[in-house]
Amino acid sequence: MNVFNPRILDASIRDVTGCLSDVQKADVLLHALQHLPSEGSRIVMENAIQSFLQVSGVPPPDVARALLLRAKTRLAAGYRTSAQQGSDPANQAVKAIIQSEHLRQEMLIREPDGPPRFSAEVWREIALCLPKRDLKSLLSVPHALSRIASQLIFRDIDLHFTASPDPPRAENRYRGVNGSQEEQELDAWHYQRSADILTRILVDPVFASQVRNLSVYAVVSDASHTLAFQTGMLINSLPKLCNLRSVHCSGNSGLINRMLETLCASNHRLYSLSINLVDRSGDIDIPPFKHITHFSITAEGGNSTSTHDFISQSHDNLRSLSIKNAHWKFPTDAISVRHLTIIEFEGCFSVDSQIFSEILSTGHQLESLTLSGILECTPSATFRLHRSSLPFLTHFALNIISLHRHVTDRDLVPAISEFLRDRKHLHSFHLTVPSGDHRRIGFDASAWGVLPSLTNLRSLYITYPRDLSPSLAGWLIPRSVRALTMDIMVPPAEDLLLFMNQLRPGVPPLLTFIGMTNFPIRSIINVVDQGFSNVRLVRIDENVWSVIRLEDGSIELMEQWPYRRIKYHSAAWLEPLECEDAIRHLVW
């Protein structure tokens, strides 16, 4: 029996036209358009003819045939006036159309010169390439782009039920202290904004159908008793979001449980579920969502039973898993690591933990691996044994918060260095170790020796060892690095300016972001002027500044980022600064 796959024909046509010149491609396109039915294909015809007319060198007879095809399609769709534009009255075929439609020849004029008239589909594809901040600017443009921008902006909705999430380290000397009056005004603004959005969802089905991603942030305490009303509106709105695909909820167990129950009962086809449980004593029950591919949970306490049961039910579909709880173990018995492409685990690495051997032996599809927590085991032998595993790894991060007092694994950091050496696909590498116990895991200046072999590295977050010379450290960093954060193990004895001057000659030329932690800084401007003159963004401990420059390149001012911008909107602000590689450097 003969079996023919139609896709082979499509592929053959693509391969053949790929060898032709633009004029020849235009001739093939015109021939194909002649076989296209006039009814029901106007948008396809309009886009095809528009692209055809942009090709230079096309013979005039072919241009006339193309315009005639467009006129016939417009007439079939009922656009009589637009069908006349660009047509040649001297053409016999055009005359026949004029007579049949009772049109006058003097009405046939060419389109005036002006901006391109693309279809809504083309404008939408253009708008999809714009950052969210530019989409907001398009809302005031009197054009079809305004409506398209509105649709794209409200695909992602974030609701802040209270705007003051108790920023940590409020006593930090860099951070301005906002008065209670400003906090109350911000709470009132978010309260009104959330109410307006939820009301629109309830009364406008078209608007509700556009929402794809929903994020909800709520604090633990509710002194003003407004959370109950907002939660009620939210629960009533969730069934209306028929095209919802991704949900993030940060709140107490009561709010999260109600949201999950409603979402499950509404039969939403969720692909991504992210949970941040903010009360330590609360537990949640996760219903069985059938299509979840990305799951994330962050909690400070609680029982892991429900989470492990949900992971076990979803292990065939899960591709991305993130668990952050200092008291939980990695669910090696519930998850299928071979299916995952992203693993992020912050928890307990106990003596009997199998997480390293399980991931390195079966995680063949892993592209991103982030591990953080208290180390109670000795995984160096596992890294040595699986030296060539994880071939598709593009991001690797290991953050050792502390070591158990009985743990000594002096081959750990050297084993990790050999595991990562010469990986051309690795774009991001983070390695931080505790300053007091670094020798017990073999961390010293030699740990930086693997960096020159990572030739395509773009993001580097690493502890700076006390025995590393600044004049050598800069040259060890790969030239391709765009974002660099150094966790200074011990502040240098010499003056800051001397340290910067020694480091400066080897700084990568493409560096746009610099961060330093545990480093005493008196002047942020000195960090830029003396060490990193080309950066656009600076992080010192938990504070971030944008570098605003004049036309001559000199620094006009250092604009400090508000806490909420760092916590909730960092991705949107990094994009216009071309500092997207620093996104993982602003999460703490």
Summary of the structure (lengths in Angstrom):
residues: 588
radius of gyration: 29.7
end to end distance: 61.9
largest distance: 96.0
contacts: 1731
relative contact order: 0.04
helix: 41%
strand: 16%
